[in-house]
Amino acid sequence: MKIRAATGADHDAIWNIFHETIATGDTYAFDPKMSREEALAYWFRADTHTYVAELDRQSVGEADGFPGTATPSATASKQDRRIAGTYILRPNQSGGGSHVANAAFMVAGSARGQRIGRAMAEHCLDEARRMGFRAMQFNFVVSTNAPAIHLWEQLGFRIVGTLPAAFHHPQKGYVDVYVMYRSLLT
Amino acid sequence: MKIRAATGADHDAIWNIFHETIATGDTYAFDPKMSREEALAYWFRADTHTYVAELDRQSVGEADGFPGTATPSATASKQDRRIAGTYILRPNQSGGGSHVANAAFMVAGSARGQRIGRAMAEHCLDEARRMGFRAMQFNFVVSTNAPAIHLWEQLGFRIVGTLPAAFHHPQKGYVDVYVMYRSLLT
């Protein structure tokens, strides 16, 4: 797997992952009906660094050949399937708050359980340090998203704030949201 | 004083207050060199309700007449000076987070000490309730901004998070930032 800066050629793959991620409405505070155009505008905003996690060819069975399906669209779809995740990194605020980074991560449903989220997060922390950020903050970690909270805690983040009933979970109703933070100086 | 929805005719007055407020760089996480165009785009964003606090004519001495200065530009400037403050109200997040409001307030330096901030905040809480928001959150209250924190606490907000060293104060260096929150259901 390789983590690299995203390009325009990744838009289809990113939109597929983005749409799939927000459709359930249980982890991100996005409208599940958000359009492709709005999603890509958000994910590629001017102040934002956008990355993708690209699997090796072997991982998605491209060596198998799939004889008879090698139309251009099938090829594009196979290329898209190599993108297993995407993340963004940007300043959480401007001016006097611009030394704190913000980031967001999405992994394709078909690529879960391969530690791609963890790999992207470690890459992200390195990138943020390289860019000179002094800390990283997640503004909106839904308290029912146990795998995410567990991962962030393992990576040195801690809960610095609890927003009471700030998320309306489609199954669980109003649930708390955490603000998570870690210094990048240590 | 009247608090009302802002219009295009208020742009000059709002920009004057906005620019003056961010120029010191000690309360808001905006680049002090933010342009008028960027500021107005932010303050009048599509999802945002924008208001102004307009003083009565008497309050700014318009009854005095100022003979000889009644050129169109002097008149416009006098009109602008009647706008003593401005605030915005919007959803803090989309989707499952859109029941929590966010707001921001700015008072003209020349109008301090007249409880205009408090009047706008009370108006804002009423508007937010009227629109059906269930809570209000301030994401970034600089811990050295004692007058603001005092006012928010008087109005029922409490500190629900502390972001360590998340603001670079021009005189005091890195200082903490508070996340403040209050329910609108009680």
Contacts between the chains, C-beta under 8 A, distances in Angstrom:
chain1	res1	chain2	res2	distance
A	22	B	95	7.3
A	25	B	95	6.0
A	25	B	96	5.7
A	26	B	96	7.6
A	28	B	95	6.9
A	28	B	96	7.9
A	29	B	93	3.6
A	29	B	94	5.6
A	29	B	95	4.9
A	29	B	96	5.4
A	29	B	97	3.3
A	29	B	98	7.4
A	30	B	94	5.3
A	30	B	95	4.7
A	31	B	94	5.0
A	31	B	95	4.6
A	31	B	98	7.9
A	32	B	95	6.5
A	34	B	94	7.5
A	34	B	95	7.9
A	92	B	166	8.0
A	93	B	29	3.6
A	93	B	140	6.2
A	93	B	166	7.8
A	94	B	29	5.6
A	94	B	30	5.3
A	94	B	31	5.0
A	94	B	34	7.5
A	95	B	22	7.2
A	95	B	25	6.0
A	95	B	28	6.9
A	95	B	29	4.9
A	95	B	30	4.7
A	95	B	31	4.6
A	95	B	32	6.5
A	95	B	34	7.9
A	96	B	25	5.7
A	96	B	26	7.6
A	96	B	28	7.9
A	96	B	29	5.4
A	96	B	142	7.7
A	96	B	167	4.9
A	96	B	168	4.5
A	96	B	169	6.6
A	96	B	170	7.4
A	97	B	29	3.3
A	97	B	140	6.5
A	97	B	166	6.1
A	97	B	167	5.6
A	97	B	168	7.6
A	97	B	177	7.3
A	98	B	29	7.4
A	98	B	31	7.9
A	99	B	168	6.1
A	100	B	163	7.4
A	100	B	166	5.2
A	134	B	165	7.3
A	134	B	174	7.9
A	135	B	164	7.3
A	135	B	165	7.0
A	135	B	166	6.8
A	137	B	163	6.5
A	137	B	166	7.1
A	139	B	139	7.1
A	140	B	93	6.2
A	140	B	97	6.5
A	142	B	96	7.7
A	160	B	161	5.3
A	160	B	162	5.9
A	160	B	163	6.1
A	160	B	164	7.1
A	161	B	160	5.3
A	161	B	161	1.9
A	161	B	162	7.0
A	161	B	163	7.5
A	161	B	179	4.7
A	162	B	160	5.9
A	162	B	161	7.0
A	163	B	100	7.4
A	163	B	137	6.5
A	163	B	160	6.1
A	163	B	161	7.5
A	163	B	179	7.3
A	163	B	181	6.1
A	164	B	135	7.4
A	164	B	160	7.1
A	164	B	181	6.7
A	164	B	183	7.2
A	165	B	134	7.3
A	165	B	135	7.0
A	165	B	183	7.9
A	166	B	92	8.0
A	166	B	93	7.8
A	166	B	97	6.1
A	166	B	100	5.2
A	166	B	135	6.9
A	166	B	137	7.1
A	166	B	181	7.9
A	167	B	96	4.9
A	167	B	97	5.6
A	168	B	96	4.5
A	168	B	97	7.6
A	168	B	99	6.1
A	169	B	96	6.6
A	170	B	96	7.4
A	174	B	134	7.9
A	177	B	97	7.3
A	179	B	161	4.7
A	179	B	163	7.3
A	179	B	179	6.0
A	181	B	163	6.0
A	181	B	164	6.7
A	181	B	166	7.9
A	183	B	164	7.2
A	183	B	165	7.9
